């Protein structure tokens, strides 16, 4: 399972889409607005969340269990999609560092 990505800006999002040359600009804008609204309502991780995960992994690396913590976090995310990224990594860290 991949770590959830940040919400894409309009230009980056457009690069992932396939539209014909005849599509109207309003359709593109509506589609991006729908994507953005959905992404923001799913509690996408913030930059602060990624920084927090980075600190957790640096702490785990000090104990030599970085990969194990990552695997555990991914399992937590796969099992319970309501968890935040930070919660999953914290649980993973707590599983391996006692």
Number of C-alpha atoms within 10 A of each C-alpha: 9 7 12 11 11 13 18 14 10 14 9 10 13 15 9 9 10 7 12 7 6 6 9 10 9 9 11 15 13 11 13 19 13 11 16 16 12 13 16 12 9 10 13 16 18 13 10 10 15 16 12 16 19 14 12 19 23 14 15 21 14 9 11 14 16 19 12 17 25 20 14 21 25 19 15 20 21 14 10 11 10 13 15 18 23 19 16 24 26 18 15 24 22 13 13 15 13 5
